[in-house]
Amino acid sequence: MPARLTAYPPECAAERFVLSGDGPHPVGRADGCAVQLAHASVSRRHATLAFAGDDWILADAGSKNGSFIDGVAADGLPRRGGAWLRFGDVACELEIIDDSTLARTGLESGRRREAATALTLALAREPARAGLLEATLDAIIDLAGAERGMLLPGETGLAPKAWRGFPAGADAARFAGSTTALAEALRTRRPVVAHDLSLESALAGQASVVAGGLRALACLPLVLGEEVLGVAYVDSRRPGAVITRIDLELLEAFAERATLWLAARRNQAALAPGAAAMSPGRGAA
């Protein structure tokens, strides 16, 4: 019977691994590990997972930061059913699944990605289409399994260019999402992803997260060259969809479209005063 391990590195896209056969399946940072977790808290050869019938065994391989099963240090004893594992700072969900569940999950993920890819291509063909930002935001919300979101320009205090699920007229000064995630994405210029904020020690206790009752979020900076033009932010009061690296690439493609749209509109606004000043001269000629 196959098992599925979903790893949630802090503030990063998830990684999914399907483990078939008895194993042992090495877990660690090193190339060749069946479960390769590229996180500094994970040792090169961290642990091994093995299966025998309905039982599974997790054995630590002398790692620096330990291996845990539902919060308790791994003891190498047989267990049954699913569990939450932790390797260093990387939380993982282990599920014992059948072939039909595995196929159904793959179909659902494929549907979401196909729809996202189709919209990405459509937006590329019509970069100036009306409602592009709204369509982009809707796609990000759907792909991330979120409930609400907004596209904010980089300047603080300005009204968002598009929003869903927030009160009309909401602005950056009254931003009701995770201000910590927003600041981190703008500072690092890298996406911040949290599938379940209860697993994110850096975000879980933040006042904005607690006040909003937030459980999942994704925050993507809109970067053009060396400049950050804004940020795409979505969140949810329930755990969101599992965002893998492939999903994150699609989200970043949507963010790129929004970035180009903002840049084009800014350039148009910058040219408008000059065009107005030149018009009397053309008329006099």
Secondary structure, DSSP 4 states (H G I P E B T S, - for coil): --EEEEEE-TTS-BEEEEE-SS--EEEESSTT-SEE---TTS-SS-EEEEEETTEEEEEE-S-SS-EEETTEE-----B-S-EEEEETTEEEEEEE--HHHHHHHHHHHHHHHHHHHHHHHHHHH-TT-TTHHHHHHHHHHHHHT-SEEEEEESSTTPPPSEEESSPTT--GGG--S-HHHHHHHHHH-S-EEES-GGG-HHHHT-HHHHHHT--EEEEEEEEETTEEEEEEEEEESS-----BHHHHHHHHHHHHHHHHHHHHHHHHHHHHHHHHHHHHHHHH-
